[in-house]
Amino acid sequence: MYMKYTFTNHSLRMMKKLPKHMQRRIISKLEYFSIQDNPLVFATPIVGNEPGSYRFRVGEYRVVFDVKADWIIVTAVGHRREVYK
């Protein structure tokens, strides 16, 4: 199942604050995960569902997202210390 991904306005602003090399790395990972048969295999469910339902780990950074139909909707991006606040 091929999934598309998109960013919320908030997560896009968070993404733009990251170093350029990390932005490229996160986009690369999102593209890799989105073409997999089941991208949720690479994701970890989040307890509490505050910023999103799942997360991808990209080094010390986290990509928090929800899944709606065949879309990955990125709700937060940031360093693991700060992204869940």
C-alpha positions in Angstrom: 0.0 0.0 0.0 1.6 3.2 -1.2 1.0 6.1 1.2 1.4 9.8 0.5 2.6 12.2 3.2 1.9 15.8 4.0 2.8 18.3 6.8 0.5 20.4 8.9 1.3 24.1 9.0 2.7 23.7 12.5 4.9 20.8 11.6 6.2 22.6 8.5 7.3 25.5 10.7 9.0 23.1 13.1 10.7 21.4 10.1 12.1 24.7 8.7 13.8 25.4 12.0 15.9 22.2 11.8 19.4 22.1 10.1 19.2 21.6 6.4 21.0 18.2 6.5 18.4 16.9 9.0 15.5 18.2 6.9 16.9 16.3 3.9 17.3 13.2 6.1 13.7 13.4 7.4 12.3 13.8 3.9 14.3 10.9 2.6 13.0 8.7 5.5 9.4 9.8 4.9 9.8 8.9 1.2 11.3 5.5 2.0 8.6 4.7 4.6 5.7 5.9 2.3 6.6 3.4 -0.5 6.7 0.4 1.8 3.9 -2.1 1.8 3.0 -1.2 5.4 4.9 1.9 6.7 3.4 1.4 10.2 5.8 -1.5 10.7 8.6 1.2 11.1 6.4 3.3 13.4 6.0 3.2 17.1 2.5 4.0 18.6 2.3 6.9 21.0 0.4 6.6 24.2 -1.8 9.5 25.0 -2.3 10.7 21.3 -1.5 14.4 22.1 0.5 15.5 19.0 -0.2 12.4 16.9 -0.8 8.7 17.0 2.6 7.3 15.8 6.2 8.3 15.5 9.1 7.6 13.3 12.7 7.8 14.7 15.3 9.6 12.6 18.4 9.6 14.6 17.8 11.8 17.7 14.8 13.4 15.9 11.2 12.3 15.9 8.5 12.6 13.2 5.1 12.5 14.9 2.2 11.7 12.6 -1.4 10.5 12.2 -2.7 8.2 9.5 -5.9 9.1 7.6 -6.9 6.8 4.7 -3.7 6.5 2.6 -2.1 9.7 4.0 0.7 10.1 6.6 -0.1 13.5 8.2 3.0 14.8 10.0 1.9 16.8 13.1 5.2 17.5 14.7 8.9 17.2 13.9 11.8 17.9 16.4 14.5 16.7 18.7 13.4 13.8 21.0 13.7 16.0 24.1 11.3 18.7 22.8 8.9 17.1 20.3 6.4 15.7 22.8 6.0 18.9 24.8 
